[in-house]
Amino acid sequence: DTLLLGCTHFTVFKSLLTTRLPAEVTVVDSAEATAKALDKVLKESNLLNTETQQKAQISYLVTDSVKRFQAVGEIFLGESLQAGQIELVD
């Protein structure tokens, strides 16, 4: 009766899965749950950036190939990623 998308990157398949599954199956998206939990922690810790005048700088820290992440990330995010935004970490 329930399908749990256990990895945050499975969100990309959510719309396809919901069209293929019976309507009575509930899909639980761990990425959405993680984002809500993070939002709560940031608010409770007074760490949420509410500044609207500054443009956000986005950086991606990856443990895999930068080029692979760039290619796959563009598919998931639906936007172009610059190699300078992506940093390989151990």
C-alpha positions as CSV (number, residue, x, y, z in Angstrom):
1,D,0.0,0.0,0.0
2,T,3.0,2.3,0.3
3,L,6.2,2.8,-1.8
4,L,9.1,4.5,0.0
5,L,11.5,6.3,-2.2
6,G,14.5,5.6,0.1
7,C,17.2,7.6,-1.7
8,T,16.8,11.4,-2.1
9,H,17.7,11.1,-5.8
10,F,14.7,8.9,-6.5
11,T,12.5,12.0,-6.7
12,V,13.3,12.1,-10.4
13,F,11.3,8.9,-10.9
14,K,8.4,9.9,-8.7
15,S,6.0,11.2,-11.4
16,L,6.7,8.2,-13.6
17,L,6.1,5.8,-10.7
18,T,2.9,7.5,-9.6
19,T,1.5,7.1,-13.1
20,R,2.3,3.4,-13.2
21,L,1.1,2.5,-9.7
22,P,-2.5,1.9,-8.6
23,A,-4.0,5.1,-7.2
24,E,-4.4,3.6,-3.7
25,V,-0.6,3.3,-3.4
26,T,0.9,6.1,-1.3
27,V,4.4,7.3,-2.5
28,V,6.6,8.6,0.3
29,D,9.4,10.8,-1.0
30,S,12.4,10.8,1.3
31,A,13.8,13.9,-0.4
32,E,10.7,15.9,0.5
33,A,10.8,14.6,4.0
34,T,14.5,15.4,4.3
35,A,13.9,19.0,3.0
36,K,11.1,19.5,5.5
37,A,13.2,18.2,8.4
38,L,16.1,20.5,7.4
39,D,13.8,23.5,7.1
40,K,12.6,22.8,10.7
41,V,16.2,22.5,12.1
42,L,17.3,25.7,10.3
43,K,14.3,27.6,11.7
44,E,14.7,26.2,15.2
45,S,18.5,27.1,15.2
46,N,17.9,30.5,13.7
47,L,20.1,29.6,10.7
48,L,17.6,30.1,7.9
49,N,18.8,32.8,5.5
50,T,16.0,35.2,5.1
51,E,18.1,37.8,3.2
52,T,16.3,38.6,-0.1
53,Q,18.8,41.2,-1.4
54,Q,21.6,38.8,-2.0
55,K,21.8,36.2,-4.7
56,A,22.5,32.8,-3.3
57,Q,25.7,31.0,-4.3
58,I,25.3,27.3,-4.8
59,S,28.1,24.9,-4.3
60,Y,28.0,21.1,-4.7
61,L,30.3,18.9,-2.7
62,V,30.7,15.4,-4.3
63,T,32.5,12.2,-3.5
64,D,32.1,10.9,-7.1
65,S,33.4,12.2,-10.4
66,V,32.8,15.9,-10.9
67,K,32.0,15.4,-14.6
68,R,29.5,12.6,-13.8
69,F,27.8,14.7,-11.2
70,Q,27.6,17.6,-13.6
71,A,25.9,15.5,-16.2
72,V,23.5,13.7,-13.9
73,G,22.9,16.8,-11.8
74,E,21.7,18.7,-14.8
75,I,19.1,16.0,-15.5
76,F,17.9,16.0,-11.9
77,L,17.9,19.8,-11.4
78,G,16.8,20.7,-14.9
79,E,19.4,23.4,-15.2
80,S,23.0,23.9,-16.4
81,L,25.7,23.3,-13.8
82,Q,29.1,24.9,-14.0
83,A,32.2,22.8,-13.2
84,G,33.3,25.6,-10.8
85,Q,30.2,25.0,-8.6
86,I,31.2,21.4,-8.1
87,E,34.0,20.4,-5.7
88,L,35.4,16.9,-5.1
89,V,35.8,16.0,-1.5
90,D,37.0,12.9,0.4
